[in-house]
Amino acid sequence: MKLQLAQSEGWNTFTAYGDDYVSVNAVRHKSSLVVMPFRLIENWTSASVETLAIGDFELLASLETEIVLLGTGNRLQFPRPELLQPLMAARKGLEVMDVHAACRTFNILVAEKRKVAAALIFP
């Protein structure tokens, strides 16, 4: 699906997505990544939702964000509760959703100039 959004100069936004990819500023990505308004972290994790580790969430907690959108592939899957400790300690919000919903929500929050990160996991 192609997304249309009035893009601010230099800001990352999702411009398209499909079953096995997302496009950020028209560049296609097929592996897990973290997208923030002004930063992109490629190959964030090689884990699936079931094999995520505390280190994956420590990295997310260290980012300068208010909220993290965790995109868990083509369907909603919640990570193990104990993995959320770094985010809770850093007082960061977490929303878990499928990748497509995370892309749409990210674009809305970026347009509102919110400090958001989309952490996406691909199957």
C-alpha positions as CSV (number, residue, x, y, z in Angstrom):
1,M,0.0,0.0,0.0
2,K,1.2,3.4,-0.9
3,L,0.9,6.1,1.8
4,Q,0.6,9.8,1.1
5,L,1.7,12.4,3.7
6,A,2.8,16.0,3.5
7,Q,6.4,15.4,4.4
8,S,8.6,17.9,6.3
9,E,12.1,18.3,4.9
10,G,14.5,15.8,6.3
11,W,11.9,13.9,8.4
12,N,11.5,10.2,8.1
13,T,8.0,8.9,7.1
14,F,6.7,5.7,5.8
15,T,5.8,6.0,2.1
16,A,4.6,2.5,1.4
17,Y,4.3,-1.0,2.9
18,G,3.5,-4.6,1.9
19,D,3.5,-8.0,3.5
20,D,7.3,-8.2,3.7
21,Y,8.6,-4.7,3.5
22,V,8.2,-1.0,4.4
23,S,9.5,2.0,2.5
24,V,10.9,5.0,4.4
25,N,11.2,8.1,2.3
26,A,10.7,5.8,-0.8
27,V,13.6,3.5,0.2
28,R,12.5,-0.2,0.7
29,H,13.5,-2.1,3.8
30,K,12.9,-5.8,4.4
31,S,14.6,-6.4,7.7
32,S,13.9,-5.3,11.3
33,L,14.6,-1.6,11.8
34,V,13.8,1.4,14.1
35,V,12.5,4.5,12.5
36,M,12.5,7.9,14.3
37,P,11.8,11.3,12.8
38,F,15.4,12.1,12.2
39,R,17.2,8.7,12.6
40,L,17.0,5.2,11.1
41,I,18.6,2.2,12.8
42,E,18.8,-0.7,10.3
43,N,19.1,-4.3,11.4
44,W,17.8,-3.4,14.9
45,T,17.3,-7.1,15.8
46,S,17.5,-10.5,14.2
47,A,14.9,-11.8,16.7
48,S,11.3,-12.8,16.2
49,V,8.8,-11.6,18.7
50,E,9.2,-14.9,20.5
51,T,13.0,-14.5,20.8
52,L,13.3,-10.8,21.6
53,A,15.8,-10.2,24.4
54,I,16.2,-7.6,27.1
55,G,19.0,-6.0,25.1
56,D,16.6,-5.2,22.3
57,F,14.4,-3.2,24.7
58,E,17.4,-1.6,26.4
59,L,18.3,-0.1,23.0
60,L,14.7,1.2,22.6
61,A,14.7,2.7,26.1
62,S,18.0,4.6,25.4
63,L,16.4,6.5,22.4
64,E,15.2,10.1,22.8
65,T,11.5,9.2,22.4
66,E,8.3,9.5,24.3
67,I,6.7,6.5,22.8
68,V,7.8,3.3,21.0
69,L,5.5,1.6,18.5
70,L,6.4,-2.0,18.3
71,G,5.3,-3.5,15.0
72,T,5.2,-7.3,15.3
73,G,4.9,-8.5,11.7
74,N,1.7,-9.1,9.9
75,R,-0.3,-9.8,13.2
76,L,-0.3,-8.4,16.7
77,Q,1.9,-10.4,19.1
78,F,2.8,-9.2,22.6
79,P,6.4,-9.6,23.8
80,R,7.1,-11.3,27.2
81,P,6.2,-8.8,30.0
82,E,9.6,-9.0,31.7
83,L,11.2,-7.5,28.5
84,L,9.4,-4.2,29.1
85,Q,11.3,-3.3,32.2
86,P,13.9,-1.1,30.5
87,L,11.1,1.0,28.9
88,M,9.2,1.2,32.2
89,A,12.3,2.3,34.0
90,A,12.9,5.0,31.4
91,R,9.2,6.1,31.6
92,K,8.7,5.5,27.9
93,G,5.3,4.5,26.4
94,L,4.9,1.3,24.4
95,E,2.2,0.5,21.9
96,V,2.2,-3.0,20.3
97,M,0.5,-3.4,16.9
98,D,1.1,-5.0,13.5
99,V,3.7,-3.4,11.2
100,H,1.1,-1.7,8.9
101,A,-0.7,-0.1,11.9
102,A,2.7,1.0,13.3
103,C,3.6,2.7,10.0
104,R,0.3,4.6,9.8
105,T,0.5,5.6,13.5
106,F,4.1,6.7,13.2
107,N,3.2,9.1,10.3
108,I,0.4,10.6,12.3
109,L,2.6,11.2,15.4
110,V,5.5,12.6,13.3
111,A,3.0,15.1,11.7
112,E,2.1,16.1,15.3
113,K,5.9,16.6,15.9
114,R,5.9,13.9,18.6
115,K,9.1,12.1,19.8
116,V,8.2,8.6,18.5
117,A,10.1,5.5,17.3
118,A,8.7,2.7,15.3
119,A,10.5,-0.6,16.0
120,L,9.5,-3.1,13.3
121,I,10.0,-6.8,13.3
122,F,9.6,-8.8,10.0
123,P,9.0,-12.5,10.0
